């Protein structure tokens, strides 16, 4: 399991949303298409960019974590069934910015240009 777990960690770590993923946080059965990530911390900036259209402009994500993220990949029906990702016990810490916060306005402008 060590090699597969290490490869999965490398793959998931290359994604910009997960912060400091360790092999011990991963439980996986790749052949069954199931993986569970425990005590995950997310990178706030990429997460902010991902949810920018849904959050009001005055809310900045400072930190985010989940006690568990489960992924189910239906390998045998990959073209007809959805990949399911479920996050449990998600905590998101945000800061409210005033309209006259110039630094925050600059960050918002960068997100709008993406």
Backbone as CSV, one residue per row, in Angstrom:
resi,resn,N_x,N_y,N_z,CA_x,CA_y,CA_z,C_x,C_y,C_z
1,UNK,0.825,-1.203,0.000,0.000,0.000,0.000,0.859,1.251,0.000
2,UNK,2.090,1.162,0.465,2.944,2.337,0.586,3.166,3.066,-0.721
3,UNK,3.459,2.343,-1.790,3.729,2.967,-3.084,2.470,3.626,-3.627
4,UNK,1.344,2.929,-3.569,0.087,3.509,-4.075,-0.308,4.738,-3.269
5,UNK,-0.162,4.654,-1.958,-0.512,5.783,-1.098,0.399,6.979,-1.394
6,UNK,1.686,6.707,-1.612,2.634,7.778,-1.933,2.283,8.423,-3.275
7,UNK,1.939,7.604,-4.269,1.548,8.145,-5.576,0.275,8.983,-5.475
8,UNK,-0.689,8.500,-4.707,-1.935,9.241,-4.520,-1.664,10.564,-3.809
9,UNK,-0.787,10.538,-2.812,-0.434,11.779,-2.103,0.200,12.770,-3.070
10,UNK,1.111,12.287,-3.922,1.760,13.170,-4.892,0.734,13.774,-5.850
11,UNK,-0.186,12.946,-6.315,-1.228,13.428,-7.226,-2.100,14.489,-6.550
12,UNK,-2.576,14.182,-5.342,-3.456,15.117,-4.637,-2.712,16.375,-4.200
13,UNK,-1.444,16.248,-3.854,-0.658,17.415,-3.444,-0.407,18.355,-4.613
14,UNK,-0.399,17.805,-5.814,-0.198,18.656,-6.987,-1.414,19.537,-7.257
15,UNK,-2.549,19.149,-6.690,-3.736,19.987,-6.801,-3.557,21.162,-5.861
16,UNK,-3.928,22.329,-6.293,-3.624,23.527,-5.528,-4.544,23.769,-4.334
17,UNK,-5.521,22.922,-4.093,-6.494,23.175,-3.035,-6.143,22.553,-1.686
18,UNK,-5.298,21.524,-1.668,-4.984,20.814,-0.426,-3.614,21.249,0.076
19,UNK,-3.535,21.511,1.380,-2.309,22.011,1.991,-1.614,20.907,2.792
20,UNK,-0.333,20.679,2.534,0.522,19.784,3.319,-0.074,18.390,3.549
21,UNK,-0.491,17.738,2.496,-1.072,16.405,2.616,0.009,15.377,2.924
22,UNK,-0.256,14.529,3.917,0.679,13.477,4.319,0.058,12.110,4.023
23,UNK,0.918,11.126,3.798,0.444,9.777,3.478,-0.477,9.222,4.557
24,UNK,-0.219,9.554,5.819,-1.024,9.043,6.924,-2.462,9.557,6.889
25,UNK,-2.716,10.610,6.137,-4.057,11.176,6.041,-4.914,10.487,4.988
26,UNK,-4.324,9.564,4.232,-5.009,8.938,3.101,-5.366,7.488,3.418
27,UNK,-6.636,7.160,3.203,-7.100,5.771,3.230,-7.713,5.540,1.859
28,UNK,-7.201,4.551,1.135,-7.695,4.398,-0.230,-7.749,2.947,-0.666
29,UNK,-8.738,2.686,-1.494,-8.837,1.440,-2.242,-9.088,1.872,-3.682
30,UNK,-8.002,2.072,-4.384,-8.112,2.613,-5.741,-8.861,1.688,-6.680
31,UNK,-8.723,0.377,-6.488,-9.421,-0.568,-7.363,-10.929,-0.470,-7.187
32,UNK,-11.378,-0.196,-5.966,-12.812,-0.017,-5.714,-13.259,1.410,-6.018
33,UNK,-12.306,2.309,-6.255,-12.639,3.685,-6.558,-13.028,4.493,-5.332
34,UNK,-12.425,4.171,-4.203,-12.771,4.862,-2.965,-11.520,5.426,-2.318
35,UNK,-11.638,6.640,-1.828,-10.543,7.257,-1.080,-11.139,8.148,-0.003
36,UNK,-10.456,8.187,1.135,-10.862,9.057,2.227,-9.628,9.824,2.685
37,UNK,-9.770,11.115,2.781,-8.702,11.979,3.271,-9.131,12.491,4.635
38,UNK,-8.285,12.339,5.635,-8.642,12.715,7.009,-7.908,13.980,7.443
39,UNK,-8.622,14.818,8.181,-8.063,16.049,8.745,-7.325,16.875,7.694
40,UNK,-8.062,17.302,6.700,-7.515,18.032,5.560,-7.571,19.532,5.815
41,UNK,-6.479,20.199,5.461,-6.446,21.656,5.491,-6.359,22.122,4.041
42,UNK,-7.147,23.119,3.713,-7.189,23.628,2.344,-6.386,24.913,2.222
43,UNK,-5.848,25.142,1.036,-5.143,26.402,0.744,-6.193,27.498,0.577
44,UNK,-6.115,28.578,1.341,-7.170,29.589,1.293,-7.266,30.373,-0.025
45,UNK,-6.148,30.737,-0.637,-6.209,31.584,-1.841,-6.856,30.858,-3.021
46,UNK,-6.418,29.647,-3.379,-7.096,28.953,-4.484,-8.564,28.665,-4.177
47,UNK,-8.861,28.379,-2.906,-10.246,28.142,-2.514,-11.070,29.415,-2.689
48,UNK,-10.493,30.545,-2.318,-11.159,31.842,-2.490,-11.470,32.076,-3.971
49,UNK,-10.496,31.773,-4.827,-10.706,31.959,-6.260,-11.790,31.020,-6.786
50,UNK,-11.828,29.803,-6.254,-12.820,28.821,-6.687,-14.238,29.269,-6.342
51,UNK,-14.420,29.823,-5.164,-15.762,30.182,-4.703,-16.062,31.676,-4.843
52,UNK,-15.195,32.398,-5.530,-15.343,33.852,-5.654,-16.736,34.269,-6.135
53,UNK,-17.274,33.572,-7.099,-18.574,33.948,-7.664,-19.734,33.735,-6.697
54,UNK,-19.525,32.927,-5.646,-20.602,32.624,-4.709,-20.532,33.431,-3.417
55,UNK,-19.313,33.857,-3.042,-19.139,34.629,-1.808,-19.268,36.112,-2.109
56,UNK,-19.827,36.878,-1.196,-19.810,38.326,-1.363,-18.362,38.821,-1.417
57,UNK,-18.139,39.897,-2.127,-16.779,40.411,-2.317,-16.096,40.768,-1.007
58,UNK,-16.830,41.046,0.048,-16.231,41.463,1.305,-15.795,40.330,2.207
59,UNK,-15.949,39.068,1.785,-15.551,37.940,2.624,-14.271,37.300,2.076
60,UNK,-13.245,37.247,2.921,-11.985,36.616,2.545,-11.830,35.321,3.336
61,UNK,-11.515,34.234,2.649,-11.270,32.966,3.329,-9.854,33.001,3.912
62,UNK,-9.771,32.851,5.223,-8.487,32.863,5.912,-7.967,31.439,6.085
63,UNK,-8.857,30.532,6.447,-8.477,29.127,6.574,-9.705,28.263,6.352
64,UNK,-9.444,27.014,5.973,-10.536,26.057,5.767,-9.993,24.663,6.004
65,UNK,-10.810,23.829,6.641,-10.409,22.454,6.915,-11.644,21.564,6.972
66,UNK,-11.397,20.282,6.822,-12.464,19.291,6.921,-11.909,18.089,7.672
67,UNK,-12.748,17.477,8.507,-12.282,16.308,9.243,-12.153,15.096,8.323
68,UNK,-12.951,15.103,7.232,-12.903,13.968,6.309,-13.425,14.389,4.945
69,UNK,-12.745,13.954,3.902,-13.212,14.144,2.528,-13.214,12.764,1.879
70,UNK,-14.393,12.331,1.420,-14.535,11.021,0.779,-14.731,11.214,-0.717
71,UNK,-14.061,10.375,-1.484,-14.164,10.428,-2.944,-14.562,9.037,-3.427
72,UNK,-15.566,8.997,-4.301,-16.030,7.723,-4.879,-16.004,7.874,-6.396
73,UNK,-15.213,7.021,-7.054,-15.069,7.052,-8.506,-15.639,5.749,-9.069
74,UNK,-16.723,5.823,-9.840,-17.336,4.608,-10.400,-16.591,4.150,-11.669
75,UNK,-15.444,3.491,-11.476,-14.595,3.116,-12.602,-15.347,2.383,-13.713
76,UNK,-16.243,1.482,-13.364,-16.934,0.683,-14.374,-18.022,1.467,-15.101
77,UNK,-18.414,2.592,-14.555,-19.466,3.417,-15.172,-19.014,4.874,-15.243
78,UNK,-17.741,5.075,-15.481,-17.162,6.419,-15.419,-17.798,7.394,-16.421
79,UNK,-18.317,6.893,-17.524,-18.916,7.771,-18.533,-20.390,8.081,-18.237
80,UNK,-21.017,7.299,-17.374,-22.450,7.499,-17.140,-22.797,7.885,-15.706
81,UNK,-21.854,7.709,-14.782,-22.119,8.070,-13.395,-21.123,9.127,-12.935
82,UNK,-21.537,9.908,-11.970,-20.709,11.007,-11.476,-19.696,10.537,-10.446
83,UNK,-18.582,11.243,-10.406,-17.639,11.099,-9.297,-18.257,11.870,-8.133
84,UNK,-18.268,11.264,-6.957,-18.901,11.890,-5.798,-17.827,12.259,-4.785
85,UNK,-17.819,13.533,-4.371,-16.907,14.028,-3.342,-17.763,14.581,-2.216
86,UNK,-17.531,14.076,-0.999,-18.297,14.518,0.164,-17.315,14.980,1.235
87,UNK,-17.515,16.184,1.735,-16.676,16.722,2.813,-17.496,16.748,4.097
88,UNK,-16.907,16.258,5.174,-17.576,16.196,6.472,-16.946,17.202,7.437
89,UNK,-17.790,17.817,8.259,-17.332,18.743,9.298,-16.368,19.787,8.740
90,UNK,-16.858,20.582,7.835,-16.057,21.620,7.196,-16.098,22.887,8.044
91,UNK,-14.928,23.457,8.301,-14.819,24.722,9.016,-14.129,25.721,8.103
92,UNK,-14.748,26.883,7.936,-14.172,27.937,7.112,-14.112,29.203,7.955
93,UNK,-12.913,29.762,8.071,-12.733,31.016,8.798,-12.634,32.140,7.772
94,UNK,-13.462,33.157,7.938,-13.466,34.276,6.996,-13.246,35.583,7.737
95,UNK,-12.790,36.578,6.998,-12.639,37.938,7.505,-13.527,38.822,6.642
96,UNK,-14.254,39.715,7.291,-15.103,40.660,6.566,-14.289,41.921,6.301
97,UNK,-14.248,42.331,5.046,-13.513,43.546,4.660,-14.492,44.667,4.353
98,UNK,-14.107,45.864,4.744,-14.906,47.045,4.443,-14.664,47.461,2.994
99,UNK,-15.565,48.257,2.482,-15.454,48.699,1.085,-14.216,49.550,0.840
100,UNK,-13.679,50.209,1.874,-12.528,51.093,1.674,-11.187,50.397,1.938
101,UNK,-11.173,49.091,2.009,-9.945,48.318,2.223,-9.246,48.155,0.872
102,UNK,-8.249,48.981,0.614,-7.587,49.025,-0.694,-6.880,47.712,-1.038
103,UNK,-6.232,47.104,-0.078,-5.512,45.846,-0.334,-6.482,44.743,-0.750
104,UNK,-7.621,44.659,-0.074,-8.626,43.656,-0.424,-9.208,43.936,-1.804
105,UNK,-9.459,45.189,-2.104,-9.989,45.555,-3.425,-9.028,45.125,-4.535
106,UNK,-7.726,45.219,-4.264,-6.724,44.788,-5.243,-6.796,43.275,-5.463
107,UNK,-6.975,42.518,-4.374,-7.096,41.057,-4.508,-8.364,40.684,-5.277
108,UNK,-9.455,41.384,-5.019,-10.703,41.123,-5.732,-10.534,41.416,-7.214
109,UNK,-9.837,42.496,-7.548,-9.614,42.843,-8.946,-8.814,41.746,-9.665
110,UNK,-7.839,41.149,-8.971,-7.061,40.047,-9.567,-7.949,38.846,-9.843
111,UNK,-8.868,38.555,-8.921,-9.770,37.409,-9.115,-10.730,37.663,-10.276
112,UNK,-11.137,38.901,-10.455,-12.057,39.228,-11.540,-11.380,39.094,-12.898
113,UNK,-10.073,39.299,-12.952,-9.345,39.216,-14.217,-9.053,37.787,-14.645
114,UNK,-9.193,36.821,-13.746,-8.840,35.431,-14.072,-9.717,34.839,-15.121
